[in-house]
């Protein structure tokens, strides 16, 4: 098994796990009481952040292995935008 194959499967597993974790976190039931409002809002914010991470990894995976785009400026800009947005959302959560 060469390095490209290992990288392909590691990135595939990474975005699948991130998307599944985000979806599961969104679907978790929380009591509808007013006391749990802040927790529910934080849970939804963190779930959206994890989904954002998963979509970013998916985008990079598609660029690398299917569209054969090796533009470093595009990769860095996508990473920076996603990480800045995710840090802000995690802080809010």
N, C-alpha and C positions, 0 to 999 in steps of 0.2 A: 504494500500500500504506500503510495507516494504522498508527499506533503499536500498537494493540491486536493487529493481525495479526502484526506483527513480534515483539511480546512473546510471543504464543501460540507461534510457531515456535521462538523462542530457548529458552523454558522447556521445550518439548517435546524439543528437541535436547539440552538440558542433562541431563534426567533419563534419556533413552535412553542417552546416552554414559556417565553415571555407573553405571547398572545394567549395561551391557555390560562396562565396565571391571572392576567388581566380580566379575561372573561369570567373566570371562576370568582374573582374578587367582586366583579360587578353583580354576579348572580347570588351572592351570599345574602341571606335574609337577615334583617336587623329588625328588632321590635319597632313598631310604629309610634312609640311613645315620644313625647316632646323631649324627654331627658336624653334620648339617643340621637338627636338631630345633628349635633356636631360630629359625632362618630360616623354617622351615615354620610355626611358631606365629605369628611376626610377619607373615608373608604372609597367613595366614588372618584375623588380626585386622584388618589393613589392608583386606583385601577386604570384610569385614563392615562396616567403617566406611564404605567407599565405597558399599556397598549401602544403608546407612542414609542417607547423603546423597541417593542417588538416590530412595529412598522418600519422603524429606521433600520433595524437589522435586516428585515425582509428586503427593503429597498437596496441596501448595500449588497445583499446576496444576489438579487436579480441583476444589479449592475455588473457584478464581478463574474458571475457564472453563466448568465443567459444573454445579456446584451453586449457583453465583452467591452464595456466602457471602463477604461482605466484612467479617467481624468482625476488627478489628485485634488484639483480645486473644487470640483463638485463633491467629492467624498468628504473633504474637510469641512465644507460649508454645511453639508447635511449633518455631519457629526456635531458641529458647533451649535447649529440651530436646535437640534434635538436635545443635546445635553443641557443647554441653557433653558429651554422650555421645561424639560423634566426637572431640573433643579428648582425652578420657580414653582412648579406644581407640587413637588414633594414638600417644599417649604410651606406652601399654603395648606397642604394636607396635614 
